Amino acid sequence: MKRIVIFASGSGTNAEQIILHFKNNNQGNVVGVLSNNLHAKVLEKAKNHDIPNFSFEKSELLDGTVFKMVEDLNPDLIVLAGFLLKFPSDIISRFPKSVINIHPALLPKYGGKGMYGMNVHKAILENKEKETGITIHYVNEHYDEGGIIFQQSVNIENCTTPEEIALKVQELEHQYFPLTIQKLITHNS
C-alpha cells in the first residue's frame, strides 16, 4: 500500500477529501498531515480521522526538522493541498517526482509567487476570463513550474465574484484531486 503525506496550511477541505478517498482503499493510505499553521483546521480534520498530524514553524522547514519528519513517515507521495510556503528543495531532491501540488487555475496562467487562493480568483475575474480550472502538477524549486499531471477547466462566464469562481474551482478540486492521486500511485506501483 502506497504511503501518502499531506502538507496543508489552512482549512483542509482538499486534504479531507483525500483522506476520505483513501480511508477504505487498499492502494493508498494517508500516513501523516503536516502544517506550518498550529491552528490550521486541517490538523483537527486529520485528528478526527485518526491520521497522525504535526505542526511546525517555518524555521523547521529550513533547518532539516521537517525533512526528518518526512523521512520518518517514508512517503511514496507527498501532496501539497493548500500549502502556502515554498516547498524545500532538500525534500524535493530526496523524493524526486513524488511531490505534487494543486493550483486553482490553468497553469501556466495565474501561477507564481503570491498567486494562491482568492488572489488567483480575483485576477481571473479582473481579466474577464471565460474559463478557469485546476492544475495538478509536480513540484520543483520554482512556484507552479513543475510538470503538469492533470488539468480540468470550468466555465465561469456567469460568475460575478471571486467567491463564485472559488466555489466552482473547489468542486473540481474535490472531484479530481483524489482521483488523480489514485491514478499516480496505481501507475507507480
ROVEX-136172 format. One line per field, with one value per residue: residue number from 1; residue in three letters; y, x, z of N, C-alpha, C, O in turn. Coordinates in steps of 0.001 Angstrom, whole numbers, plus 524288, in hexadecimal, padded with zeros to 5 digits. Atoms other than C-alpha are relative to their C-alpha. Layout:
BEGIN
k	(NUM/...)
r	(ALA/...)
nv	(Y/...)
nu	(X/...)
nw	(Z/...)
cav	(Y/...)
cau	(X/...)
caw	(Z/...)
cv	(Y/...)
cu	(X/...)
cw	(Z/...)
ov	(Y/...)
ou	(X/...)
ow	(Z/...)
This chain:
BEGIN
k	(1/2/3/4/5/6/7/8/9/10/11/12/13/14/15/16/17/18/19/20/21/22/23/24/25/26/27/28/29/30/31/32/33/34/35/36/37/38/39/40/41/42/43/44/45/46/47/48/49/50/51/52/53/54/55/56/57/58/59/60/61/62/63/64/65/66/67/68/69/70/71/72/73/74/75/76/77/78/79/80/81/82/83/84/85/86/87/88/89/90/91/92/93/94/95/96/97/98/99/100/101/102/103/104/105/106/107/108/109/110/111/112/113/114/115/116/117/118/119/120/121/122/123/124/125/126/127/128/129/130/131/132/133/134/135/136/137/138/139/140/141/142/143/144/145/146/147/148/149/150/151/152/153/154/155/156/157/158/159/160/161/162/163/164/165/166/167/168/169/170/171/172/173/174/175/176/177/178/179/180/181/182/183/184/185/186/187/188/189)
r	(MET/LYS/ARG/ILE/VAL/ILE/PHE/ALA/SER/GLY/SER/GLY/THR/ASN/ALA/GLU/GLN/ILE/ILE/LEU/HIS/PHE/LYS/ASN/ASN/ASN/GLN/GLY/ASN/VAL/VAL/GLY/VAL/LEU/SER/ASN/ASN/LEU/HIS/ALA/LYS/VAL/LEU/GLU/LYS/ALA/LYS/ASN/HIS/ASP/ILE/PRO/ASN/PHE/SER/PHE/GLU/LYS/SER/GLU/LEU/LEU/ASP/GLY/THR/VAL/PHE/LYS/MET/VAL/GLU/ASP/LEU/ASN/PRO/ASP/LEU/ILE/VAL/LEU/ALA/GLY/PHE/LEU/LEU/LYS/PHE/PRO/SER/ASP/ILE/ILE/SER/ARG/PHE/PRO/LYS/SER/VAL/ILE/ASN/ILE/HIS/PRO/ALA/LEU/LEU/PRO/LYS/TYR/GLY/GLY/LYS/GLY/MET/TYR/GLY/MET/ASN/VAL/HIS/LYS/ALA/ILE/LEU/GLU/ASN/LYS/GLU/LYS/GLU/THR/GLY/ILE/THR/ILE/HIS/TYR/VAL/ASN/GLU/HIS/TYR/ASP/GLU/GLY/GLY/ILE/ILE/PHE/GLN/GLN/SER/VAL/ASN/ILE/GLU/ASN/CYS/THR/THR/PRO/GLU/GLU/ILE/ALA/LEU/LYS/VAL/GLN/GLU/LEU/GLU/HIS/GLN/TYR/PHE/PRO/LEU/THR/ILE/GLN/LYS/LEU/ILE/THR/HIS/ASN/SER)
nv	(7FB5F/7FB3B/7FC77/7FAA3/7FBE1/7FB2A/7FAF8/7FC1A/7FB71/7FD97/802D6/80587/80293/803BE/8042A/80379/80319/803F8/803BA/8031F/8034F/80451/80258/8059D/800EF/80368/7FE5A/7FB9B/7FED0/7FB25/80173/7FB5B/7FACB/7FC1C/7FA9E/7FBBF/7FCB9/802D7/7FF93/80181/803BF/804F9/80357/80207/803CD/804AA/80273/80266/804C1/8031D/7FF7F/7FD0B/7FAB3/7FD28/7FA8C/7FE70/7FA88/7FF3F/80107/805AD/801AB/7FEBE/8020B/805B0/80292/80218/80408/804B0/801E3/80264/804E5/803D1/801BA/80338/7FFCA/80112/7FB4A/7FB6A/7FCF7/7FABA/7FEE3/7FAF2/7FED2/7FAC5/7FEA5/8026E/80527/80029/80306/804DD/8040E/80101/8032B/80526/802CA/7FDF9/8018C/80216/7FB9D/7FD95/7FB85/7FE75/7FA52/7FEA2/7FD69/80316/7FE58/7FC5F/7FB13/7FEE8/802D7/7FD2C/7FE06/7FCB7/801A8/8044E/7FECC/7FBBC/7FCC0/8023F/7FF41/7FA5F/7FECA/8026A/7FCD3/7FAE7/800B8/801A0/8052D/802F2/804F8/800E1/80588/801CC/8029E/8033B/8001F/8014E/7FB78/7FF5E/7FBB1/7FB1B/80012/80169/80100/80594/8028C/80076/80558/8000D/7FB05/80035/7FAA3/7FF17/7FB05/7FC43/7FB54/7FDE5/7FE91/7FA5A/7FEF8/803E9/8043F/80394/802DF/8038A/8047E/80368/8025D/803BF/804BB/802EF/80205/80460/80455/8021A/800A1/80569/803A7/7FF71/80287/805A4/8019D/7FFA2/8043A/804EE/8001A/80094/804AE)
nu	(80347/7FCE3/80054/800ED/7FF73/8027A/7FE91/80420/7FF6C/804EB/804AC/7FF46/8045C/7FDBB/7FD82/80413/801F2/7FC00/80049/804C3/7FF5F/7FC72/80160/800E0/7FDB4/7FB7F/7FB7E/7FD59/80167/7FDB9/7FD1B/7FEB9/8016C/7FC84/8018E/7FCCF/80393/8019E/805AB/80296/8045A/7FE6D/7FDE5/804A6/8027B/7FCAC/800C4/80533/7FFB1/7FBC1/7FB41/7FBFA/7FF83/7FB9D/7FF4D/7FA89/7FEB5/7FD6A/7FA64/7FF32/8003C/7FAE4/7FB93/7FF9A/803B0/80457/7FD9B/7FF9B/80569/801BA/7FD0B/80227/80518/7FEA4/80445/7FF69/801E5/800E2/8041C/800CF/80592/800B4/7FB5D/7FECF/7FA72/7FCCB/7FE73/7FA45/7FD68/7FDBD/8040F/800FD/7FB96/8002C/8048C/800D7/804E1/80381/8028B/803BB/802F0/80491/8003A/8055F/80056/7FDBD/7FA95/7FC88/80283/8015C/7FC9F/7FB7E/80002/80474/804C6/8029D/80527/80322/7FCC2/80091/80564/800B1/7FD39/802F6/804BB/7FE64/7FE72/804BA/7FF4B/804DB/7FF64/7FB83/7FFEE/7FBFE/7FB63/7FD06/7FAC9/7FB86/7FD8E/7FA59/7FE13/8029A/805AC/803B6/7FD67/7FF06/802E9/805A4/80204/80590/802D8/80593/80206/8057B/801EE/80131/80246/80440/7FE0D/7FF50/7FC97/7FBD8/8020E/802CD/7FBE9/7FD8C/8037B/7FFB1/7FACF/7FFC1/802C7/7FC4D/7FBD8/801F8/8013F/7FB9D/7FAFB/7FF4D/7FFC6/7FAD8/7FC53/800FE/7FD7F/7FA4E/7FDCD/80100/7FC50/7FAA0/7FF92)
nw	(80000/8007E/7FB83/801B3/7FC0F/801CE/7FDB6/800CA/7FC91/7FE66/7FE4B/80119/802B6/803B4/7FCF3/7FE01/8046B/80114/7FBA2/800AE/804A7/7FEEF/7FAF2/800A7/8051A/7FF1D/80322/7FD95/7FAAB/7FE0C/7FB42/7FCF4/801D6/7FDB7/80106/7FDF1/7FD00/7FB53/7FF5E/804E5/7FF66/8024E/7FBDA/7FD52/80387/7FFF8/7FAE3/80018/80332/7FDB1/80325/7FD30/80213/7FDBC/801A6/7FFB5/80118/8050E/7FF58/7FFFE/80576/8023F/7FCF6/80057/7FC72/8031C/8034B/7FCBC/7FF40/804E4/8009F/7FC4D/80202/80486/803CE/80591/80290/7FCA6/8027A/7FDF8/800A5/7FD7C/7FCDD/801F5/7FFE6/80415/7FE24/7FFD2/8041B/7FE05/80036/80592/801E1/7FD7A/8020C/8054B/802A8/7FBFE/7FD5B/8038E/7FE04/80309/800B4/80171/80520/80437/800DB/7FD48/7FE9A/7FA8B/7FC64/7FDF8/7FAA1/7FE98/802BD/7FD49/7FDD8/80231/80374/8053E/801D7/8010B/804E4/80444/800B1/8021A/80579/802E7/80255/800C4/7FD4C/7FCA2/7FEB6/7FC57/80218/7FC59/80266/7FCBD/7FD7C/80088/7FCBC/8016A/7FF33/80429/80501/800C0/80437/7FF3E/7FFC9/80155/7FFF4/80126/80048/7FED2/80216/7FBCE/8026C/7FCC2/7FACD/7FF5A/7FB83/7FF51/7FCC6/8037D/802D6/7FC36/7FF29/8049E/80003/7FBB5/801C0/80345/7FCA1/7FCE8/80387/80309/7FD43/7FE28/80470/80276/7FC68/800B2/804F2/7FF5A/7FCC0/802AF/80463/7FE04/7FCAE)
cav	(80000/80D4B/81714/824EC/830DE/83D71/84B45/855E2/8635F/865E3/85FF1/85322/850C7/84A71/842DD/83D8B/83949/8320B/82BC6/8274C/8220B/81983/815D9/8086E/8077D/7FC87/80427/81007/814FB/82292/8208E/82E9E/83C95/847AD/85622/8628B/86811/86336/86783/86225/85B01/85084/84B78/849DB/842E3/8399A/836E3/83402/8299B/823FE/828BC/82CA1/83B5C/844BC/85364/85A33/867B5/86D51/86C7E/85DB9/85CA0/8623B/85C17/84DCC/84AF1/84937/84197/837E2/83712/83405/829EE/82342/822A2/81C6A/82140/81C4D/82907/83688/83E85/84D49/8509A/85F15/86002/86E3D/86DE1/86B1B/85CAB/859CD/854CD/84AA3/84352/844E3/83F41/83405/83069/83357/832D2/8300B/83DA6/842F8/84F4D/85419/861DB/868D7/86D1E/867DC/86922/86F2D/87A3F/8801E/87908/87D56/883DF/889EA/8831C/87AC8/87A35/88665/88D9E/88469/8856F/89462/89528/88BF3/893FD/8A0E4/89B75/89744/88936/8806B/8744D/87021/8633B/85B56/85685/84B38/84B9B/846B0/84FCB/854DA/85FFA/86A7A/86E26/8674F/86363/8549B/84B58/84B2F/83E68/8421A/84DD4/84FA8/85C05/861D5/86C9B/878DB/8823A/883A6/88610/893F1/89272/88BBA/883BB/87E0D/87A50/8745B/86B9E/86671/863FD/85D4A/853E9/8500D/84E8B/8459D/83D72/83BE8/83D19/82FF9/82929/82E92/82A33/81CBC/81BF2/82067/81661/80B8C/80F02/80F6E/80252)
cau	(80000/80561/807FA/802D1/806F7/7FF1E/8041B/7F9BD/7F8FB/7EA85/7DD09/7E0AF/7D4D8/7DD3F/7E508/7D879/7D385/7E061/7DFA9/7D1AC/7D51B/7DFF8/7D939/7D4EE/7DDEA/7E7DB/7F0D5/7F405/7F3C0/7F5A9/8002F/80208/7FD59/806F2/803FC/80BB8/7FFF7/7FDCB/7EF83/7EC88/7DF88/7E63B/7ECFF/7DFE3/7DA4C/7E5ED/7E448/7D5B4/7D99E/7E45A/7EF1C/7FBEF/7FD71/8087D/80A46/8172A/81D3E/8222F/83019/82E5D/82B42/838B8/840F4/83E95/8346C/82959/83258/83495/825D2/8233F/82E1E/8287C/81B10/8218D/8179D/815DC/80ED9/80EF5/802D2/8024F/7F3FD/7F34D/8011A/80522/813C8/81E28/82128/82F4A/83889/83E9F/8319E/82F43/83CDF/83AF0/82DB8/82F10/82279/81B53/816D4/80A70/80258/7F4FA/7F38B/7E662/7E851/7EC89/7FB46/80398/7F9B4/7F7F3/8034C/80F3D/81266/80683/7FCED/7F4DE/7E6D7/7DEB3/7EA34/7E8F6/7DA22/7DA6B/7E478/7DC6F/7D01F/7D733/7DC4A/7CE8B/7D290/7C7C7/7CD5E/7D698/7D96E/7E34B/7F0F0/7F73A/805DA/812DA/81A1D/82793/82FC4/8275A/81962/80F95/81987/81A51/81554/806A1/7FFEB/7F195/7E915/7DA6B/7D34E/7C63A/7BE24/7BD27/7B648/7AAF2/7B393/7B37D/7BBFC/7C8D0/7C12A/7B870/7C489/7CA91/7BEAC/7BF40/7CDD9/7CC58/7C259/7CC7F/7D6F5/7CE9E/7CA87/7D78F/7E286/7E012/7DDDC/7EA82/7F1F6/7EBC0/7F05C/7FE17/80003/7F9EF/80270/80EB4/80C1B)
caw	(80000/7FC08/806E8/80501/80CE3/80BCE/80E35/8102A/8163D/8182B/81920/812BF/80A2B/7FF9F/809C1/80F8E/80222/80013/80D9E/80B17/7FD95/80316/80FE3/80B0C/7FF59/7FE48/7F528/7FD5D/80B2C/810D5/81B25/81F80/81E43/82080/821B9/8239C/82AF6/838DF/83829/82A94/829EF/821C0/82E17/834E1/828F1/828A1/83722/8351A/82B26/833FF/82AED/83199/8305D/832F5/832F5/83111/83098/823C3/82924/82ADB/81C68/819AF/8247E/82124/82BBE/821EC/818DB/823FD/826BC/8187C/817DC/823FB/81D6F/81178/80759/7F998/7F643/7FC8E/7F9AF/7FB62/7FD9A/80047/805A4/804D4/8072C/7FD18/7FE03/801ED/7F78B/800A5/80171/7F2CE/7F029/7F9B8/7F3BE/7E523/7DD1B/7E9E0/7EDFB/7E7C3/7E96B/7E558/7DFE8/7DE91/7D068/7C349/7C3C7/7BE96/7BFDD/7CD71/7D3C5/7DB47/7E81D/7EEA6/7E593/7EEBB/7F38A/7F190/7EB68/7DFCA/7DEE9/7DFBE/7D4C4/7CC4E/7CE8B/7CBDD/7BF03/7BB11/7B879/7B345/7B98F/7C43B/7CAB6/7D240/7CF85/7D6AD/7D489/7D97B/7E2A8/7DF49/7E4D2/7DE1F/7E177/7D88D/7CE2F/7D00F/7C59F/7C3DE/7C790/7C5B0/7C249/7C24E/7BE2D/7C1EA/7BBA6/7C418/7BACF/7C46D/7D04D/7D584/7E1BA/7E521/7EF1C/7E472/7DCBA/7E8EF/7EAFB/7DD0C/7DE25/7EB56/7E583/7DB55/7E5BE/7EE23/7E26E/7DB72/7E585/7EC69/7DF51/7D9A8/7E5C7/7E442/7D618/7D9C8/7E489/7DC57/7D09B/7D90A/7DFAB)
cv	(804DF/803BD/805A7/803A6/804FD/804A3/803D6/80468/801E9/7FC36/7FA2E/7FD55/7FC10/7FB6B/7FC26/7FC9A/7FB97/7FBC9/7FC69/7FC36/7FB1D/7FD25/7FA0F/7FE37/7FCB8/80188/80473/80117/80522/7FECF/804B3/804F4/803E0/80571/803D4/8039B/7FCC4/7FFDD/7FE7A/7FBDB/7FAA5/7FC41/7FD65/7FBCA/7FAF2/7FCF0/7FD1D/7FAF1/7FC68/7FFDD/802FD/80562/8030D/805A6/80163/805D1/8004D/7FEBB/7FA23/7FDAD/8009A/7FD5D/7FA0B/7FD0D/7FD73/7FBB7/7FACE/7FDAE/7FD08/7FAD8/7FBBC/7FDE0/7FCA7/7FFF5/7FE25/804D0/80434/80396/8054E/80181/8051B/80136/804FA/80197/7FD5F/7FAD7/7FF77/7FC46/7FAF3/7FB90/7FE97/7FC78/7FA74/7FCA2/801F9/7FDBD/7FD97/80454/8029E/8045C/800BA/805F2/8016B/8033E/7FC5C/8020A/7FF33/80546/80031/7FCA2/80381/801F8/803A5/7FE72/7FB13/801E8/8045F/803A4/7FE2A/8013F/805BB/80175/7FDDB/8032C/80546/7FFA8/7FDDE/7FADC/7FD47/7FAA9/80015/7FA2C/7FEC2/7FD99/7FCED/7FF2E/7FE26/80506/7FFE1/804D1/8054A/7FF7B/7FE89/7FEE8/7FA41/7FDBF/7FF31/7FA43/7FFD8/8058D/7FEF6/80597/8002C/80563/80394/80501/80272/80196/805DC/80167/7FBE3/7FB49/7FC00/7FCAE/7FBF2/7FB21/7FC2B/7FD1D/7FBDD/7FAEA/7FC96/7FD7C/7FB15/7FB37/7FD67/7FF19/7FA6A/7FC12/8002F/7FD7C/7FA0E/7FE04/8000B/7FB66/7FAAC/7FF48/7FEED/7FB47/7FC40)
cu	(80372/7FED9/7FFC3/80099/7FDCD/80241/7FBA1/800C1/7FAE1/7FBC0/8002B/7FB7E/80205/8027F/7FBE2/7FDB1/803D2/7FFDF/7FB4A/8007F/8033B/7FED4/7FF6E/8020B/804EC/804C9/8030C/7FDF1/8029E/80279/80191/7FE2D/80370/7FE31/803C6/7FCC2/7FDD3/7FA10/7FCFE/7FBD3/80167/80219/7FB91/7FD50/80326/7FF2E/7FABC/7FFE3/80473/804E5/8040A/800B8/80405/7FFE5/805BC/8007E/802B0/805D7/80129/7FFA1/80566/8048E/8007B/7FC3A/7FB8F/801FF/80032/7FA8B/7FE28/802DB/7FDDF/7FAB9/80091/7FBBB/80195/7FE60/7FF22/7FC4F/7FF97/7FA63/7FECA/80470/80265/805BB/802CF/8021D/805EE/80272/80264/7FBFB/7FECD/80452/7FFCA/7FB93/7FEBB/7FB13/7FC0F/7FD50/7FC73/7FD06/7FB24/7FFDC/7FA93/7FF7D/8027C/8057C/8016D/7FD83/7FEF5/80302/80455/7FF32/7FB55/7FAE7/7FDD7/7FAA7/7FD32/80325/7FF68/7FA93/7FED4/8028A/7FD0B/7FB16/80151/80174/7FB96/800BA/7FAB1/80037/804CC/80007/80407/8047C/8027B/80546/8041B/80251/805D3/80197/7FD7D/7FA1F/7FD24/80277/8012D/7FC82/7FA45/7FE5D/7FA6A/7FDD2/7FA45/7FDF1/7FA36/7FE87/7FE88/7FD8C/7FBB6/801B9/800F8/8037B/80456/7FE0E/7FCFF/803DA/80274/7FCB6/80042/80541/80066/7FD1A/8038A/80443/7FE31/7FEE3/804ED/80518/800A9/80085/80547/80431/7FF8D/802BA/805F4/80230/7FF1A/803E9/8058F/800A5/80410)
cw	(80000/80487/7FE0B/804AD/7FDA7/80300/7FEC7/803EF/80256/801A3/7FEC2/7FD40/7FBFA/802E3/801F4/7FBA0/7FEB1/8043D/7FF52/7FB67/80141/8051D/7FF9A/7FAAF/800D0/7FCD0/80277/8056B/80192/8054B/80349/7FD59/802E8/7FE84/8028A/8037D/80481/8009C/7FB09/80110/7FDC6/8042B/80309/7FCA5/7FFD8/80513/80030/7FCDB/801D3/7FCA3/8034E/7FD86/80316/7FE1F/800C4/7FEE5/7FAAE/8005F/7FFDC/7FA82/7FD84/802D1/80003/80384/7FCF2/7FC5A/802FA/800F1/7FB30/7FF1F/80389/7FE2C/7FB11/7FBC1/7FA8D/7FCE2/8041E/7FD0D/802B2/7FEC1/802CC/803B7/7FDD9/80037/7FB72/80225/7FFA9/7FC01/80209/7FFE6/7FA4B/7FDCB/80222/7FDC9/7FA7A/7FD7B/803D0/80318/7FC07/802C5/7FCA3/7FFDF/7FDFC/7FB01/7FBFD/7FED8/7FA44/80167/805DF/803E3/801F9/80584/800E2/7FD5F/80296/801CD/7FD25/7FC7D/7FA53/7FDD5/7FEC2/7FACE/7FB45/7FED0/7FD80/7FA40/7FC93/7FD19/7FF8C/8029B/8037C/80133/80418/7FCEF/8046F/7FD67/803DB/8022A/7FEDD/8032F/7FEB8/800C8/7FAF7/7FAAE/7FEFA/7FBC1/8014E/7FF9C/7FDE5/8002D/7FECA/8001A/80164/7FDDD/80489/7FDCF/80352/80574/80046/804A1/8002E/8031E/7FCB7/7FCDF/803A5/800E5/7FB6B/7FFD5/80452/7FEAF/7FCA3/80353/802D9/7FC9A/7FDD3/80300/80215/7FB87/7FD3F/80362/7FF71/7FB0F/8007F/8031C/7FD84/7FB89/801D3/8037D/7FDEE)
ov	(8054A/80448/80760/802B3/80653/80477/80437/803B0/8050A/7F8CD/7F70E/7F8A4/7F7D1/7F6EA/7F76A/7F801/7F740/7F720/7F7A7/7F7B8/7F6D8/7F99A/7F738/7FB4F/7FE21/7FEC5/8051F/7FF8E/805C7/7FD5E/80412/80558/803D9/8065C/802E2/80792/7F934/7FC29/7FF75/7F819/7F6B3/7F785/7F8C6/7F7BA/7F6B1/7F82A/7F8C6/7F7A1/7F8C7/7FBE5/8072B/805DF/80248/806B9/7FF06/80833/7FC7F/7FC75/7F88B/7F964/7FDC1/7FCA8/7F7E5/7F84A/7F8EC/7F7D0/7F6B8/7F8ED/7F8CC/7F6F3/7F73A/7F95C/7F9D6/7FBCE/7FE88/805A5/80336/80515/8059A/80204/80525/80373/80533/805E1/7F96B/7FA9F/80101/7F7F8/7F73B/7F717/7FA05/7F8D8/7F6B9/7F7D9/8046F/7F921/7FA4E/80340/80457/80486/7FF13/80887/7FEC2/80717/7F85D/805AF/7FB9D/80888/7FC3F/7FAE4/807FD/80128/80728/8007E/7F6AE/80699/80487/80627/80154/8030D/806E0/80444/8006C/8040E/80704/80365/7FCAD/7FA43/7FE10/7F843/80325/7F720/80207/7FBA8/7FF0F/7FD67/7FE4D/80930/7FBE2/806AD/8091F/7FB5B/80102/7FFB5/7F8F2/8001A/7FD9C/7F77E/7FC51/808A9/7FB73/8088E/7FC32/8090F/801E9/80913/8072F/8035F/8082C/805FC/7F79E/7F6E4/7F74D/7F802/7F775/7F6D3/7F76D/7F87B/7F7AF/7F6AE/7F7D1/7F8F3/7F715/7F6C6/7F89D/7FBE4/7F7FB/7F861/7FC29/7FAF7/7F74B/7F9FC/7FC7E/7F8FE/7F716/7FB09/7FC4E/7FAF2/7F81F)
ou	(8071A/7FA63/80319/7FE64/7FEF2/802CD/7F9F0/8032E/7FAF1/7FC90/7FDC5/7FAB2/7FFD2/801E4/7FCB2/7FC92/80233/8000B/7FBC5/7FED1/8020C/801B3/801A0/7FF72/8083D/808B9/807AD/7F999/80753/7FFCA/803A9/7FE0F/803AA/7FC7A/805E2/7FEB9/7FAB5/7F7F0/7F84C/7FCBB/7FF25/80163/7FBD6/7FBAE/800E7/7FE9F/7FA6D/7FC80/805FB/80799/802D0/800FF/804B4/7FEC1/8087E/7FD0C/804FF/80811/80558/8018F/806CF/808B9/803CB/7FBC2/7FA3B/7FF50/7FEDB/7F9DB/7FBE8/80071/7FD70/7F971/7FCF6/7F9BD/80618/8002F/7FCDB/7FD55/7FEA8/7F8EB/7FCD0/80397/803D3/80714/8010B/80443/80844/80082/802F8/7FD5F/7FE0D/80339/80105/7FBFD/7FAAE/7F9DC/7F8E0/7FA9A/7FE36/7FCBB/7FAF3/800B2/7F883/7FC9C/804CB/80632/7FF61/8000D/7FD9A/800E0/804D3/7FB1B/7FA4F/7F6C2/7FF1F/7F9C4/7FD07/800EC/7FF0B/7FA10/7FC05/80038/7FCB8/7F9C2/7FEA2/800AA/7FC56/7FF06/7F741/7FC32/8086B/7FD86/80572/803D6/8039B/80598/80357/801D7/8086E/7FE91/7FE92/7F7D8/7FDE7/7FFF8/80353/7F890/7F8E8/7FFCF/7F900/7FF47/7F8F8/7FF18/7F782/801A0/7FBEF/7FDA1/7FAF0/7FE84/8033A/804B8/803BD/7FFCD/7FD52/80306/80349/7FED2/80072/8057D/8029F/7FED0/803A2/805A8/800DC/7FF97/80554/80846/804AA/80395/8074D/807C2/8037B/80559/80898/8060A/80232/80605/80892/8047A/804EE)
ow	(80319/8063D/7FB0B/808D7/7F92E/807C6/7FA4A/80806/805FC/804EE/80183/7FDF2/7FB76/80151/801C3/7FC79/7FD69/80310/7FFDB/7FBBC/7FF61/806A3/802CD/7F7DD/803FF/7FCDD/80157/806CC/800D3/80903/80792/7F88E/807B5/7FA1E/806C1/8055D/803A9/802D2/7FAAA/803ED/7FF59/803B6/80458/7FEA2/7FFE5/80504/8023C/7FDAE/7FF11/7FC5F/80558/7F8BF/807C8/7F993/803EC/7FC88/7F8DC/7FCC4/7FE1B/7F97E/7F9E8/80086/802C3/80305/7FDE1/7FB82/800D4/800B9/7FB94/7FDA9/801EB/7FF35/7F994/7FA5F/7F8EF/7F881/8083C/7F898/80767/7FA34/8072F/807E3/7F943/7FE83/7F959/80671/7FBBF/7FB15/7FF0B/7FECF/7F8FE/7FAD5/7FF5C/7FDA1/7F9A9/7FE20/80257/806EB/7F7E5/80791/7F820/803D7/7FA8D/7FADF/7FD56/7FBCA/7F7CD/803DC/80845/807D4/8004F/807E8/7FDC3/7FEB4/8011E/80266/7F858/7F90B/7F6B9/7F967/7FB07/7F7AA/7F737/7FA46/7F9E9/7F754/7F7F9/7F8A4/802D1/803B1/802B1/7FE73/80753/7F895/80898/7F8F2/8089A/7FFCF/7FF7C/8066E/8016B/7FFD1/7F6E9/7F6A6/7FAE1/7FA55/805A3/7FBF5/7FAF3/8038B/7FBC6/803B5/80168/7FE19/80839/8005F/8031C/8088E/7FCB6/8056A/7FE0D/80242/7FDAF/7FC18/80223/8014D/7FC34/7FE92/8037E/80030/7FD3B/8028D/802D2/7FE4E/7FDC4/80159/80101/7FBE4/7FB90/8015E/7FF42/7FB2B/7FE9D/80188/7FE58/7FABA/7FF26/80660/8003C)
